[in-house]
Amino acid sequence: MGMKKIFTKSIILFFLIFTSCLKDNIPLSNREDYLGDQLRIDGLYHQITSDGYIVNVRFYYKNGVQFYMSFGEKITDPADLFSVLTKEKIESHRKRKYNWGIFKIQGSDFLSEHWETPIHGNYFATITMTGEILSDTCYMITKTVHSQAGVFYGKGKWYFYPFIPKPDSTNVFIK
């Protein structure tokens, strides 16, 4: 009886170690410099939820990197982002792998890819969002692909807002 428990525990431990190592290595697509003018990148983009709140923002950079932040404060006016996006909050988000990603633009097609917040240990699934650029200050996401959960369709508009100084794009997660 004791030997069976040891064997079972050994198998479970091996499985956990093996899967945690594999899951941490889900890569993003290759980063490409953004040389276009289809989207302004001298500020941030925010999304407004169905109940009228801004709960997350994205910064885009010429090196093709994006920096994503979400927060719990209930903001309805983009001007209030200056009081929420403090240096301390930005620095704490910069240290997390899942706040970083890449973006690409071809014509009016938009693609964004980032890691998801880890659910189980070091498990970093990827999320790829595609859509279209509506103007140089607005884009719409029409499709989201989660590397583990599948495809989701829906519309979500992101709006530009000037934000200076913008956080730096330097990070240890994207080459």
KATA-V39876 format. One record per residue. N is the residue number from 0. RES is the residue in one letter. SS is DSSP state (~ for helix, > for strand, _ for the rest). D_FIRST is the distance of its C-alpha to the first C-alpha in Angstrom with 1 decimal. Layout:
<<N;RES;SS;D_FIRST> <N;RES;SS;D_FIRST>>
This chain:
<<0;M;_;0.0> <1;G;~;3.8> <2;M;~;5.5> <3;K;~;5.3> <4;K;~;6.7> <5;I;~;9.0> <6;F;~;10.1> <7;T;~;10.9> <8;K;~;12.6> <9;S;~;14.5> <10;I;~;15.7> <11;I;~;16.9> <12;L;~;18.6> <13;F;~;20.3> <14;F;~;21.5> <15;L;~;22.9> <16;I;~;24.7> <17;F;~;26.0> <18;T;~;27.4> <19;S;~;28.9> <20;C;~;30.8> <21;L;~;32.1> <22;K;~;33.2> <23;D;_;35.2> <24;N;_;37.4> <25;I;_;39.1> <26;P;_;42.8> <27;L;_;46.0> <28;S;_;48.9> <29;N;_;51.4> <30;R;_;53.7> <31;E;_;57.5> <32;D;_;60.4> <33;Y;_;62.1> <34;L;_;65.8> <35;G;_;67.0> <36;D;_;68.7> <37;Q;_;67.1> <38;L;_;65.2> <39;R;_;66.4> <40;I;_;63.9> <41;D;_;65.9> <42;G;>;63.9> <43;L;>;60.8> <44;Y;>;59.8> <45;H;>;58.4> <46;Q;>;57.1> <47;I;>;58.1> <48;T;_;55.6> <49;S;_;56.6> <50;D;_;57.3> <51;G;_;59.6> <52;Y;_;57.5> <53;I;>;57.0> <54;V;>;53.4> <55;N;>;53.1> <56;V;>;55.3> <57;R;>;55.4> <58;F;>;57.5> <59;Y;>;58.5> <60;Y;_;59.8> <61;K;_;62.0> <62;N;_;59.2> <63;G;_;57.3> <64;V;>;54.8> <65;Q;>;54.0> <66;F;>;52.8> <67;Y;>;51.3> <68;M;>;51.1> <69;S;>;50.0> <70;F;>;50.7> <71;G;>;50.4> <72;E;>;54.1> <73;K;>;56.1> <74;I;>;59.0> <75;T;_;61.6> <76;D;_;64.3> <77;P;~;63.6> <78;A;~;65.8> <79;D;~;63.3> <80;L;~;60.8> <81;F;~;62.7> <82;S;~;61.5> <83;V;~;57.9> <84;L;_;57.5> <85;T;_;57.9> <86;K;~;57.5> <87;E;~;54.5> <88;K;~;52.8> <89;I;~;53.7> <90;E;~;52.4> <91;S;~;49.0> <92;H;~;48.7> <93;R;~;49.9> <94;K;_;46.8> <95;R;_;44.4> <96;K;~;43.7> <97;Y;~;43.7> <98;N;~;47.3> <99;W;>;48.6> <100;G;>;49.4> <101;I;>;52.2> <102;F;>;54.9> <103;K;>;57.3> <104;I;>;60.5> <105;Q;>;62.4> <106;G;_;65.5> <107;S;_;64.5> <108;D;>;60.8> <109;F;>;58.4> <110;L;>;54.8> <111;S;>;52.5> <112;E;>;49.1> <113;H;>;46.8> <114;W;>;43.2> <115;E;_;41.5> <116;T;_;40.2> <117;P;_;36.6> <118;I;_;34.2> <119;H;_;30.8> <120;G;_;31.2> <121;N;_;33.4> <122;Y;_;33.8> <123;F;_;37.5> <124;A;_;38.5> <125;T;>;42.2> <126;I;>;44.8> <127;T;>;48.0> <128;M;>;50.9> <129;T;>;54.0> <130;G;>;57.3> <131;E;>;61.0> <132;I;>;63.4> <133;L;>;65.9> <134;S;>;68.1> <135;D;_;67.9> <136;T;_;66.5> <137;C;>;64.2> <138;Y;>;61.5> <139;M;>;59.3> <140;I;>;55.7> <141;T;>;55.3> <142;K;>;51.8> <143;T;>;48.6> <144;V;>;45.8> <145;H;>;42.4> <146;S;_;40.4> <147;Q;_;37.3> <148;A;_;38.7> <149;G;>;41.7> <150;V;>;45.4> <151;F;>;47.3> <152;Y;>;51.0> <153;G;>;53.2> <154;K;>;56.1> <155;G;>;56.1> <156;K;>;59.3> <157;W;>;59.3> <158;Y;>;62.5> <159;F;>;64.1> <160;Y;>;65.1> <161;P;>;66.8> <162;F;_;64.7> <163;I;_;66.0> <164;P;_;64.6> <165;K;_;61.8> <166;P;_;58.7> <167;D;_;58.4> <168;S;_;56.3> <169;T;_;54.9> <170;N;_;51.1> <171;V;_;48.3> <172;F;_;46.5> <173;I;_;49.2> <174;K;_;51.1>>
